[in-house]
Amino acid sequence: MSLLRDHDLARAFDHASHTYDSLTSLNPGHRGGLLRSARRLRLPGDGAGLHVLDLGCGTGASTAALLRAAPQARITAVDASAGMLRRALAKPWPARVSFLHLTAEEITAAGEEPFDAVFAAYLFRNVTDPDTLLRSVRALLRPGGRLAAHEYSLSGSRAHRALWTAVCRGFVVPAGTLTGDRALYRHLWHSVRDFDTAPAFAGRLARAGFTGVRVAPVAGWQTGIVHTFLARNGSPTPKEQNP
Ligand SMILES: C[S@@+](CC[C@H](N)C(=O)[O-])C[C@H]1O[C@@H](n2cnc3c(N)ncnc32)[C@H](O)[C@@H]1O
């Protein structure tokens, strides 16, 4: 099966946006995993004075996780799907959270002010050119700025690959078929199967120029299937090294 990309993917997410939150709420540990990854950014002082980018924010679940992890941060959240963004915008947010209908490629090319951190949950596996996007994301971070990518990325073990196939065949694709989004949920299955393993994605981050790349598992059934990838744009500032 060919994977969905760019406009086709955004259209598929537009259609799935109506049921996205209810379907993901059936996934035990979905919200908790996002929060764990957002907290792993270890943003100081509750994020006060920091500007954080949520790339591929969808209906705002990753944005809400960021807000809990760094309640004082200014957050800019972007997504390529107007439908997903509409769902996000319908939720209550403090004034320092704003949403933009842009692709990740567009915002990284827009020459924005440098961000202190970028959070990207379930994004990089979906883009056409992850290497170019990763280099652009690094360029968007201030020196020492942090990236956390929360991603379905298999450990490389046969057991985790078999579990992912079983979950997709037994639940993800049937549930997506019921909501009329079979193509998107088949894309989810195959895009994870075909994407980098966790060690390979860590290598990709290092090749894009990130430093201090670390990989951490999430808890529950997703252990070995979803990971947090942590990295920096260069070294931390002297103040961060010796707070
Ligand atoms: C699986 S959803 C995750 C949404 C959110 N981060 C979360 O954790 O709930 C992936 C999101 O990435 C968005 N997306 C995919 N490719 C994108 C791109 N190139 N630029 C911006 N958003 C993109 C999709 O529209 C979708 O809303």
The ligand as a Gaussian input file, in Angstrom:
#p B3LYP/6-31G(d) Opt

LIG

0 1
 C       -1.665000      11.517000      14.589000
 S       -2.013000      13.220000      14.546000
 C       -1.294000      13.762000      16.091000
 C       -1.818000      15.071000      16.544000
 C       -1.280000      15.573000      17.887000
 N        0.131000      15.852000      17.829000
 C       -1.568000      14.582000      18.980000
 O       -0.614000      14.108000      19.613000
 O       -2.737000      14.289000      19.222000
 C       -0.816000      13.798000      13.367000
 C       -1.072000      15.246000      12.963000
 O        0.028000      15.675000      12.176000
 C       -0.482000      16.513000      11.163000
 N        0.494000      16.549000      10.082000
 C        0.916000      15.547000       9.297000
 N        1.835000      15.985000       8.414000
 C        1.993000      17.306000       8.673000
 C        2.815000      18.326000       8.135000
 N        3.660000      18.065000       7.134000
 N        2.719000      19.564000       8.658000
 C        1.853000      19.828000       9.684000
 N        1.056000      18.915000      10.222000
 C        1.126000      17.665000       9.731000
 C       -1.795000      15.888000      10.767000
 O       -2.645000      16.805000      10.111000
 C       -2.319000      15.422000      12.117000
 O       -3.151000      16.385000      12.705000

